[in-house]
Amino acid sequence: MKFTLKLAERVSQLGTEEAFEVLVRARQLEAQGKEVVHLEIGEPDFPSPVNVVEAAVQALREGWTRYGPPAGYPELREAVAQNVSQEHGVAVDPSEVIVTPGAKPILFFVILALVEPGDEVFIPDPGFPIYASMVRFVGATPVPIPHREELDFGIDLDEIKKRIGRKTRLIILNSPHNPTGGVIPRAQLKELSELVVNSPACILSDEIYSQLSYDTPPSSITEFPGMKERTVILNGFSKTYAMTGWRIGYGIMPSALAKKLALLVINSSSCTASFIQRAALEALRGDQSPPRKMVAEFKKRRKVMVEGLNRIPGFHCRMPHGAFYAFPNITEIGLTSQQLAEVLLEEAGVATLAGSGFGDHGEGFIRISYANSIENIQKALKRIDSWVRSNKKTL
């Protein structure tokens, strides 16, 4: 009798990140001899800070290679609590901090711990695709909340007011925002807090790009009355310290929830690697000039990217306020965002992402990362411009 593997229905709800799929295709083209400018991956192109690397090496030599506490080492939890307290002016206790292998487990564990089948979770649209994936995985319904271009990619409060109700269990915020680079204005966060504080909803505030801002530093909704006790802050070291492959993140949340997340860590990964936690401690308490220099360089690249995109016929791009993404409107080109992303990769040798991969409201846009050198950004812009001008009669 031939065996047929039967998968649980819930795994069919899992989505993916298009960035990795585009990266695979770009690598295949490169293997065939085609040169590709990579503007698809959301990853700083800078090395991890030297002092952080040295701290990890030293920790290995000192024997930080054994299991650690599931919630994270006390020294790191205290350093995270101090940093967040100073940044937002809100008292954070180390018992409210959970350290995980990357920031994604915070997203996954919080949804597992708070959201029941049949609940509704508000997610940004366009937004990080794993939000919707995890919500569907637990049997809940993702409710897209538009980040509209005409609102400078801030949240649509009117939409939230219309849709919030007794089924609304969680509202996910992301500021600075992937994929648009938008930052939710403080006034909008204040108005949202006044709406949410009288509802049963909790907030998951994804602040992974919080240190990558170019104008006014982003606010956190935890800064408003009554919000800290119903908010989880998600953050980590990947973007700020160019530590994507180290896989270390953290969440800040009410201590009762933190205890449950610690159990989820025990039941899944056991703990975050001890020597990596020592490196993260150095990242927080050591020399801060590397991340400052990185942000200054991103600001220069942002200007080159946006000005260059706005010179291309049919492209219209707002200036992003944070992260390292441009999100140009390409509706005048006459192709869907997926079609344009595909031809730019296959014919122009520029890897970008279709906005539709981030939700229905991403259609008509493409995401372009400027986490690459100015030289490569200029090369990509020249290729895109040449392709558009050569093909505009046939579009």
Secondary structure per residue as TSV (DSSP state, phi and psi in degrees):
chain	resnum	aa	ss	phi	psi
A	1	M	-	360.0	125.8
A	2	K	-	-74.8	130.0
A	3	F	-	-84.0	134.0
A	4	T	-	-117.2	120.6
A	5	L	-	-70.7	125.3
A	6	K	-	-105.2	116.8
A	7	L	-	-88.3	149.3
A	8	A	-	-63.6	141.7
A	9	E	G	-58.9	-33.6
A	10	R	G	-63.0	-28.6
A	11	V	G	-69.5	-18.6
A	12	S	G	-70.1	-14.5
A	13	Q	G	-84.8	-9.6
A	14	L	-	-75.4	132.6
A	15	G	-	-101.0	-167.8
A	16	T	-	-140.9	-177.5
A	17	E	-	-109.0	120.5
A	18	E	H	-61.8	-26.4
A	19	A	H	-56.1	-40.4
A	20	F	H	-72.1	-33.7
A	21	E	H	-67.6	-41.9
A	22	V	H	-65.6	-38.7
A	23	L	H	-59.8	-43.3
A	24	V	H	-60.2	-46.3
A	25	R	H	-63.9	-39.8
A	26	A	H	-63.3	-40.2
A	27	R	H	-64.8	-36.7
A	28	Q	H	-63.3	-42.1
A	29	L	H	-64.2	-39.5
A	30	E	H	-64.3	-37.8
A	31	A	H	-64.8	-23.9
A	32	Q	T	-88.2	1.4
A	33	G	T	100.9	2.8
A	34	K	-	-87.9	134.4
A	35	E	-	-83.3	131.6
A	36	V	-	-125.4	133.9
A	37	V	E	-92.1	120.4
A	38	H	E	-89.3	108.5
A	39	L	-	-125.3	25.6
A	40	E	-	-102.6	-31.5
A	41	I	-	-88.6	136.1
A	42	G	-	-86.7	69.5
A	43	E	S	-144.5	125.9
A	44	P	-	-56.4	139.5
A	45	D	-	-91.6	11.8
A	46	F	S	-91.0	153.3
A	47	P	-	-73.3	155.2
A	48	S	-	-60.2	145.2
A	49	P	-	-55.3	141.3
A	50	V	H	-57.9	-42.2
A	51	N	H	-64.9	-31.1
A	52	V	H	-70.9	-43.7
A	53	V	H	-61.4	-44.2
A	54	E	H	-64.2	-36.4
A	55	A	H	-64.4	-37.8
A	56	A	H	-66.9	-43.5
A	57	V	H	-63.0	-43.2
A	58	Q	H	-63.4	-39.9
A	59	A	H	-63.3	-39.3
A	60	L	H	-62.1	-43.6
A	61	R	H	-65.6	-30.5
A	62	E	T	-84.7	-3.1
A	63	G	T	93.7	21.3
A	64	W	-	-79.9	61.8
A	65	T	-	-125.0	12.0
A	66	R	S	-106.9	173.7
A	67	Y	-	-54.7	144.5
A	68	G	-	-116.9	178.4
A	69	P	-	-60.3	137.2
A	70	P	T	-54.5	-37.1
A	71	A	T	-83.5	-6.3
A	72	G	-	111.8	155.7
A	73	Y	-	-66.3	142.0
A	74	P	H	-54.9	-38.9
A	75	E	H	-62.9	-40.6
A	76	L	H	-72.0	-41.2
A	77	R	H	-61.5	-38.4
A	78	E	H	-67.2	-41.4
A	79	A	H	-64.2	-41.6
A	80	V	H	-62.5	-45.8
A	81	A	H	-59.4	-43.1
A	82	Q	H	-63.9	-43.9
A	83	N	H	-60.9	-48.1
A	84	V	H	-67.7	-37.4
A	85	S	H	-60.7	-43.9
A	86	Q	H	-68.5	-39.1
A	87	E	H	-69.0	-41.2
A	88	H	H	-108.0	-5.9
A	89	G	S	67.7	28.4
A	90	V	-	-123.9	130.0
A	91	A	-	-66.5	125.6
A	92	V	-	-123.2	128.6
A	93	D	-	-94.4	144.3
A	94	P	G	-54.8	-27.5
A	95	S	G	-66.8	-13.5
A	96	E	G	-94.0	4.8
A	97	V	E	-109.3	132.7
A	98	I	E	-123.6	129.1
A	99	V	E	-101.1	134.3
A	100	T	E	-135.8	162.5
A	101	P	S	-72.8	86.1
A	102	G	S	91.6	167.6
A	103	A	S	-86.4	-22.6
A	104	K	H	-56.5	-38.8
A	105	P	H	-58.6	-29.9
A	106	I	H	-62.4	-46.8
A	107	L	H	-57.6	-49.8
A	108	F	H	-63.6	-49.3
A	109	F	H	-67.6	-38.8
A	110	V	H	-64.5	-42.6
A	111	I	H	-65.0	-41.2
A	112	L	H	-61.0	-38.5
A	113	A	H	-80.9	-26.2
A	114	L	H	-110.8	-27.4
A	115	V	-	-105.3	129.3
A	116	E	-	-102.9	157.4
A	117	P	T	-54.3	134.5
A	118	G	T	94.6	-16.7
A	119	D	-	-70.2	164.0
A	120	E	E	-114.0	139.8
A	121	V	E	-125.9	121.3
A	122	F	E	-77.5	129.1
A	123	I	E	-127.2	149.7
A	124	P	E	-66.4	143.0
A	125	D	E	-141.0	113.0
A	126	P	S	-67.7	155.6
A	127	G	-	-165.0	170.3
A	128	F	-	-54.5	120.2
A	129	P	H	-64.2	-19.3
A	130	I	H	-71.2	-21.3
A	131	Y	H	-56.1	-56.9
A	132	A	H	-63.7	-37.0
A	133	S	H	-59.3	-47.2
A	134	M	H	-70.1	-37.1
A	135	V	H	-63.2	-46.2
A	136	R	H	-64.9	-35.6
A	137	F	H	-58.7	-36.3
A	138	V	T	-89.9	6.1
A	139	G	T	86.1	13.8
A	140	A	-	-98.6	176.0
A	141	T	E	-111.3	120.3
A	142	P	E	-76.2	132.0
A	143	V	E	-112.1	108.0
A	144	P	E	-69.2	129.7
A	145	I	E	-112.3	115.6
A	146	P	E	-64.5	140.7
A	147	H	B	-107.4	99.1
A	148	R	-	-90.4	144.1
A	149	E	G	-59.7	-40.5
A	150	E	G	-68.8	-14.8
A	151	L	G	-99.5	18.5
A	152	D	T	57.2	32.2
A	153	F	T	62.6	30.0
A	154	G	-	-82.8	177.4
A	155	I	B	-78.0	153.2
A	156	D	-	-92.5	92.7
A	157	L	H	-63.5	-34.8
A	158	D	H	-60.8	-38.8
A	159	E	H	-65.7	-39.9
A	160	I	H	-65.2	-43.6
A	161	K	H	-60.0	-38.1
A	162	K	H	-70.7	-33.0
A	163	R	H	-105.9	-15.4
A	164	I	-	-68.5	139.3
A	165	G	-	-163.9	-165.3
A	166	R	T	-67.6	-21.3
A	167	K	T	-85.4	-10.8
A	168	T	E	-73.1	108.4
A	169	R	E	-97.7	-33.8
A	170	L	E	-147.7	140.8
A	171	I	E	-120.7	120.7
A	172	I	E	-96.5	124.9
A	173	L	E	-111.1	149.4
A	174	N	E	-143.0	107.5
A	175	S	S	-149.9	123.4
A	176	P	S	-54.9	154.4
A	177	H	-	-106.4	133.0
A	178	N	T	-101.5	118.7
A	179	P	T	-107.7	0.8
A	180	T	T	-89.0	-20.1
A	181	G	-	78.2	7.5
A	182	G	-	-72.2	155.0
A	183	V	-	-124.2	128.8
A	184	I	-	-70.7	121.3
A	185	P	-	-61.5	149.5
A	186	R	H	-57.8	-38.8
A	187	A	H	-62.0	-37.7
A	188	Q	H	-66.9	-40.9
A	189	L	H	-63.5	-39.2
A	190	K	H	-62.7	-46.1
A	191	E	H	-64.0	-39.6
A	192	L	H	-64.7	-41.0
A	193	S	H	-61.5	-38.4
A	194	E	H	-68.1	-28.4
A	195	L	H	-78.1	-43.4
A	196	V	H	-74.5	-32.8
A	197	V	T	-62.1	-19.6
A	198	N	T	-103.7	19.4
A	199	S	S	-125.1	172.2
A	200	P	S	-84.0	1.7
A	201	A	-	-77.3	148.0
A	202	C	E	-105.9	168.3
A	203	I	E	-118.7	135.7
A	204	L	E	-113.3	110.0
A	205	S	E	-101.6	103.9
A	206	D	E	-81.7	105.3
A	207	E	-	-114.5	32.0
A	208	I	T	-62.6	-25.5
A	209	Y	T	-102.4	17.5
A	210	S	T	-60.5	-29.5
A	211	Q	T	-89.5	-4.2
A	212	L	-	-103.2	70.5
A	213	S	B	-128.2	152.8
A	214	Y	S	-118.0	-11.4
A	215	D	S	-121.3	-111.8
A	216	T	S	-82.1	132.7
A	217	P	-	-55.8	137.9
A	218	P	-	-64.5	146.8
A	219	S	-	-90.7	160.9
A	220	S	-	-114.5	143.5
A	221	I	G	-65.7	-17.6
A	222	T	G	-65.6	-15.1
A	223	E	G	-76.0	-7.3
A	224	F	S	-104.1	151.7
A	225	P	T	-54.5	134.7
A	226	G	T	79.3	2.5
A	227	M	-	-97.6	-27.8
A	228	K	G	-60.5	-40.4
A	229	E	G	-73.9	-7.8
A	230	R	G	-123.5	17.6
A	231	T	E	-123.7	141.0
A	232	V	E	-111.5	126.0
A	233	I	E	-95.3	128.0
A	234	L	E	-105.9	129.2
A	235	N	E	-155.4	-179.2
A	236	G	E	-178.3	-166.8
A	237	F	S	-109.1	-8.2
A	238	S	T	-59.7	-50.0
A	239	K	T	-84.9	-47.4
A	240	T	T	-63.9	-41.2
A	241	Y	T	-111.3	15.7
A	242	A	T	52.2	50.2
A	243	M	-	-121.8	42.0
A	244	T	G	-60.4	-41.8
A	245	G	G	-79.7	-7.9
A	246	W	G	-74.7	-27.2
A	247	R	-	57.2	74.2
A	248	I	-	-147.5	127.9
A	249	G	E	-143.3	-176.1
A	250	Y	E	-157.7	160.3
A	251	G	E	-128.9	148.4
A	252	I	E	-120.8	127.0
A	253	M	-	-159.4	167.4
A	254	P	-	-53.6	141.3
A	255	S	H	-59.5	-33.1
A	256	A	H	-62.1	-39.1
A	257	L	H	-72.6	-37.2
A	258	A	H	-58.9	-38.2
A	259	K	H	-62.9	-38.0
A	260	K	H	-72.2	-36.8
A	261	L	H	-67.1	-33.7
A	262	A	H	-61.2	-36.7
A	263	L	H	-66.7	-38.0
A	264	L	H	-65.4	-36.1
A	265	V	H	-62.6	-47.0
A	266	I	H	-57.5	-38.7
A	267	N	H	-82.1	-5.1
A	268	S	H	-123.5	-73.5
A	269	S	T	-102.6	-5.4
A	270	S	-	73.4	-52.7
A	271	C	S	-172.4	171.5
A	272	T	-	-91.6	142.5
A	273	A	-	-50.2	130.9
A	274	S	H	-62.7	-45.6
A	275	F	H	-67.8	-29.6
A	276	I	H	-70.5	-34.6
A	277	Q	H	-63.7	-36.3
A	278	R	H	-65.0	-37.9
A	279	A	H	-66.1	-40.2
A	280	A	H	-64.6	-36.5
A	281	L	H	-61.7	-41.3
A	282	E	H	-65.4	-37.9
A	283	A	H	-58.2	-42.9
A	284	L	H	-74.5	-38.8
A	285	R	H	-102.6	-9.1
A	286	G	S	-93.1	-159.6
A	287	D	-	-58.4	124.8
A	288	Q	-	-99.2	6.1
A	289	S	H	-69.1	-35.0
A	290	P	H	-58.8	-48.7
A	291	P	H	-65.1	-33.3
A	292	R	H	-64.7	-42.4
A	293	K	H	-64.9	-38.2
A	294	M	H	-62.5	-45.5
A	295	V	H	-63.3	-40.1
A	296	A	H	-61.7	-39.5
A	297	E	H	-69.6	-40.6
A	298	F	H	-60.0	-36.8
A	299	K	H	-63.1	-40.1
A	300	K	H	-64.8	-43.8
A	301	R	H	-65.1	-38.5
A	302	R	H	-54.9	-47.0
A	303	K	H	-61.9	-46.7
A	304	V	H	-61.1	-45.2
A	305	M	H	-64.1	-51.9
A	306	V	H	-67.2	-44.1
A	307	E	H	-62.8	-39.1
A	308	G	H	-67.2	-41.9
A	309	L	H	-62.8	-38.7
A	310	N	T	-73.1	-9.0
A	311	R	T	-90.8	-9.6
A	312	I	S	-85.3	127.9
A	313	P	T	-56.3	130.4
A	314	G	T	87.6	-4.6
A	315	F	-	-103.8	135.7
A	316	H	B	-136.6	120.4
A	317	C	-	-131.1	125.6
A	318	R	-	-76.3	156.9
A	319	M	-	-79.2	116.7
A	320	P	-	-69.6	147.7
A	321	H	-	-97.5	-12.5
A	322	G	B	-160.4	-177.8
A	323	A	T	60.6	-155.8
A	324	F	T	-139.5	46.4
A	325	Y	E	-127.2	139.9
A	326	A	E	-103.4	148.2
A	327	F	-	-134.1	72.0
A	328	P	-	-72.1	144.8
A	329	N	B	-79.8	124.7
A	330	I	-	-122.1	21.9
A	331	T	G	-62.1	-29.9
A	332	E	G	-72.5	-13.5
A	333	I	G	-68.9	-31.4
A	334	G	S	92.6	7.7
A	335	L	S	-116.8	156.6
A	336	T	-	-68.5	163.4
A	337	S	H	-62.3	-36.2
A	338	Q	H	-67.2	-43.1
A	339	Q	H	-61.5	-44.0
A	340	L	H	-66.3	-44.3
A	341	A	H	-59.1	-38.8
A	342	E	H	-67.9	-43.9
A	343	V	H	-72.7	-32.2
A	344	L	I	-64.1	-37.1
A	345	L	I	-71.9	-52.8
A	346	E	I	-71.5	-37.4
A	347	E	I	-105.3	-32.6
A	348	A	I	-102.5	-13.2
A	349	G	-	72.2	35.5
A	350	V	E	-127.3	119.8
A	351	A	E	-91.1	117.3
A	352	T	-	-131.0	-179.6
A	353	L	E	-121.9	140.3
A	354	A	E	-68.7	133.9
A	355	G	G	-62.0	-28.6
A	356	S	G	-64.4	-20.5
A	357	G	G	-69.4	-9.8
A	358	F	G	-106.9	7.2
A	359	G	-	128.9	166.8
A	360	D	G	-59.9	-34.5
A	361	H	G	-78.8	-0.4
A	362	G	G	-89.1	-9.6
A	363	E	T	-61.2	139.9
A	364	G	T	92.2	3.8
A	365	F	B	-135.7	160.1
A	366	I	E	-128.6	149.5
A	367	R	E	-97.4	129.2
A	368	I	E	-125.4	119.2
A	369	S	E	-83.3	134.4
A	370	Y	-	-104.3	31.3
A	371	A	-	-86.1	60.6
A	372	N	S	-153.5	167.7
A	373	S	-	-67.3	155.7
A	374	I	H	-59.9	-36.6
A	375	E	H	-59.7	-45.7
A	376	N	H	-71.7	-34.5
A	377	I	H	-62.2	-44.9
A	378	Q	H	-64.4	-37.6
A	379	K	H	-63.5	-44.2
A	380	A	H	-63.9	-43.5
A	381	L	H	-60.6	-41.8
A	382	K	H	-63.5	-40.8
A	383	R	H	-66.9	-43.4
A	384	I	H	-63.0	-45.9
A	385	D	H	-60.2	-44.1
A	386	S	H	-63.7	-42.2
A	387	W	H	-64.2	-44.8
A	388	V	H	-62.5	-46.9
A	389	R	H	-66.9	-31.6
A	390	S	H	-75.9	-24.3
A	391	N	H	-112.7	-0.4
A	392	K	T	-64.1	-26.2
A	393	K	T	-72.5	-25.1
A	394	T	T	-98.3	-6.3
A	395	L	-	-80.6	360.0
